[in-house]
Amino acid sequence: MIRVLVVDDDFMVARIHRGFVERTPGFEVVGVAHNAAEALVAVEELAPDLVLLDVYLPDVLGLDLLQQMREVKPDVDVIVISAAREAETVRRALRGGIVHYLIKPFSYDDLRQRLVHYQEAYGQLAVAEAEADQADVDRVFGGASGPTASARLPKGFSAETLRLVEEALRGAGTDLSAAETGEVVGIARVSARRYLEHLVTLGRAEVRLKYGEVGRPERRYAWR
């Protein structure tokens, strides 16, 4: 589970962003801070993996806080979420080593995509062996090594739908049937089963057979 700290001076906005994060499988909000002082204490005491950081805070500019947080916890990752659109602000944030920069206002899907990228790219790099290969690095920086992920998908598959199925399975905490997965993702049972079987082929999921009193056993799927 990825531990997230939300930092925003607007109480209502912070509540909305907290809700967005908590809707995303694999993430939990461990704290909310409304100014830089609270954020520094939270980083030290709660040790989040990821901070959603607003630029405009009442006591310290968020980009200055970014450096202070790194002094407290050098390995903390940051996604800047701000209404600040100035090119220099964006450049400074990038030089500070942020993961993403998301301009307000944004939808849940906008944030979810950034969170999923962080989860997949940085998570895989964290569990890599002593050396990362080019594919590991490309996932972090958004590049591509060889054919794109979409090009490697079976005909008729959508990379976005596959990602949603992965999220549903990974965040379920138990095994799911194709029908249950389809209901979570919003696709037909037959389509969900095709994506689930593809994940089994890739070695990302496993099949568990559930036997009833009569009839054929139900195929259920679990994240590996």
C-alpha positions in Angstrom: 0.0 0.0 0.0 1.4 3.4 -1.0 1.1 5.9 1.8 0.1 9.4 0.8 0.1 12.8 2.5 -2.2 15.5 1.1 -0.9 19.1 1.5 -3.3 21.9 0.6 -4.4 25.1 2.4 -8.0 24.8 1.2 -9.8 22.4 3.6 -12.5 21.5 1.0 -10.0 20.9 -1.8 -7.8 18.8 0.5 -10.9 16.7 1.4 -11.7 16.2 -2.3 -8.1 15.2 -3.1 -8.1 12.8 -0.2 -11.3 11.2 -1.6 -9.7 10.9 -5.0 -6.6 9.1 -3.5 -8.7 6.8 -1.4 -10.8 5.7 -4.4 -7.6 4.5 -6.1 -6.6 0.9 -5.4 -3.2 0.5 -3.7 -3.2 3.9 -2.1 -4.1 5.2 1.4 -4.1 8.7 2.8 -2.1 8.7 6.1 -2.5 12.4 6.7 -3.6 15.9 5.6 -1.7 19.1 6.2 -2.9 22.7 5.5 0.4 24.5 5.8 4.1 23.9 5.5 4.7 23.6 9.3 2.0 20.8 9.5 3.4 19.1 6.4 7.0 18.9 7.8 5.7 17.4 11.0 3.6 14.9 9.1 6.4 13.9 6.8 8.6 13.2 9.8 6.0 11.4 11.9 4.0 9.6 9.2 6.8 8.8 6.7 4.6 9.0 3.6 5.8 7.5 0.3 4.2 10.2 -1.7 3.1 13.8 -1.1 0.4 15.6 -3.1 1.8 19.2 -2.7 0.1 22.5 -3.5 2.4 25.3 -4.5 0.5 28.2 -2.8 0.6 27.7 1.0 0.1 30.4 3.7 3.5 30.1 5.3 5.9 28.8 2.8 5.9 28.4 -1.0 5.3 24.8 -1.8 8.4 24.5 -3.9 10.5 25.7 -0.9 8.7 23.2 1.2 9.6 20.5 -1.3 13.3 20.9 -0.4 12.6 21.0 3.3 10.6 17.8 3.1 13.5 16.1 1.3 15.8 17.1 4.2 13.5 15.4 6.6 12.8 12.3 4.4 15.2 12.2 1.4 13.3 9.4 -0.4 9.8 11.0 -0.3 8.2 11.4 -3.8 6.1 14.4 -4.7 3.3 15.2 -7.2 2.6 18.9 -7.4 -1.1 19.8 -7.6 -1.5 23.5 -8.1 -3.3 26.3 -10.0 0.2 27.8 -10.7 0.7 27.8 -14.5 3.8 29.9 -14.8 6.5 28.2 -16.8 9.2 29.1 -14.3 7.2 27.5 -11.5 6.8 24.3 -13.5 10.5 24.3 -14.5 11.5 24.8 -10.8 9.3 21.9 -9.8 10.8 19.7 -12.4 14.3 20.6 -11.2 13.2 19.7 -7.7 12.6 16.1 -8.8 8.9 15.9 -8.7 7.0 12.8 -10.1 4.2 14.8 -11.9 2.8 18.3 -12.1 -1.0 18.4 -12.2 -2.8 21.8 -12.8 -6.0 22.5 -10.9 -8.8 22.0 -11.4 -8.6 18.4 -12.5 -10.8 15.3 -12.5 -10.4 12.1 -10.5 -9.4 10.4 -13.7 -6.6 12.9 -14.3 -5.1 12.2 -10.8 -5.8 8.5 -11.1 -3.7 8.2 -14.2 -0.7 9.9 -12.5 -1.1 7.7 -9.4 -1.3 4.5 -11.5 1.8 5.6 -13.4 3.6 6.2 -10.1 2.4 2.9 -8.7 3.5 0.9 -11.8 6.8 2.6 -12.7 8.3 3.5 -9.3 6.9 0.4 -7.6 8.5 -1.9 -10.1 11.8 0.0 -9.9 11.7 -0.3 -6.1 11.5 -4.1 -6.2 14.0 -4.4 -9.0 17.3 -6.2 -8.5 20.5 -4.4 -7.8 20.5 -3.0 -11.3 17.6 -1.6 -13.3 17.2 -2.5 -17.0 16.2 0.0 -19.7 12.5 -1.0 -19.5 12.5 -0.2 -15.7 14.0 3.2 -16.4 11.7 3.9 -19.3 8.6 3.2 -17.1 9.8 5.9 -14.7 10.5 8.5 -17.4 7.6 7.7 -19.6 9.7 6.5 -22.5 9.4 3.3 -24.4 11.8 0.5 -25.0 11.0 -1.5 -28.2 7.3 -1.9 -29.1 4.9 0.1 -27.0 2.6 -1.6 -24.5 -0.4 -1.0 -26.8 1.4 -2.7 -29.7 2.0 -5.8 -27.6 -1.6 -6.2 -26.6 -3.8 -8.7 -28.4 -6.0 -7.4 -31.2 -9.1 -5.5 -29.9 -7.5 -4.8 -26.4 -7.2 -1.4 -24.9 -4.2 -0.4 -22.8 -6.5 1.8 -20.6 -9.0 -1.0 -20.0 -6.2 -3.4 -19.2 -4.9 -0.9 -16.7 -8.4 -0.6 -15.1 -8.7 -4.4 -14.9 -5.3 -4.6 -13.2 -6.2 -1.9 -10.7 -9.5 -3.7 -9.9 -7.7 -7.0 -9.4 -4.8 -5.6 -7.5 -7.0 -3.5 -5.1 -9.6 -6.2 -4.5 -7.8 -7.9 -1.6 -9.3 -11.2 -2.7 -10.1 -13.1 -5.9 -12.7 -11.9 -8.4 -14.8 -13.5 -11.0 -15.0 -12.1 -14.5 -18.5 -10.8 -13.7 -17.4 -9.1 -10.6 -14.4 -7.6 -12.4 -16.6 -6.4 -15.2 -18.9 -4.7 -12.7 -16.0 -2.9 -11.0 -14.5 -1.7 -14.3 -17.7 -1.1 -16.2 -17.3 -3.6 -19.0 -19.0 -6.8 -20.1 -18.2 -10.1 -18.3 -16.9 -11.6 -21.5 -14.6 -8.7 -22.1 -13.4 -8.8 -18.5 -12.6 -12.5 -18.8 -10.5 -11.9 -21.9 -8.4 -9.2 -20.1 -8.1 -11.4 -17.0 -6.9 -14.4 -19.0 -4.4 -12.1 -20.7 -3.1 -11.2 -17.2 -2.8 -14.8 -16.4 -0.8 -15.4 -19.6 1.5 -12.5 -18.6 2.0 -14.0 -15.1 0.4 -11.1 -13.3 -2.7 -13.0 -12.2 -3.5 -16.5 -11.3 -6.7 -18.6 -11.6 -8.4 -20.1 -8.7 -11.2 -22.6 -9.2 -14.2 -22.4 -6.9 -16.3 -25.6 -6.8 -20.0 -25.5 -6.1 -22.4 -28.3 -5.4 -23.2 -28.8 -9.1 -21.9 -27.7 -12.5 -18.5 -26.6 -13.6 -16.2 -24.8 -11.2 -16.1 -21.0 -11.4 -12.9 -19.4 -12.6 -11.8 -16.7 -10.2 -8.7 -14.5 -10.6 -6.3 -13.1 -8.1 -3.3 -10.7 -8.4 0.1 -12.3 -8.1 
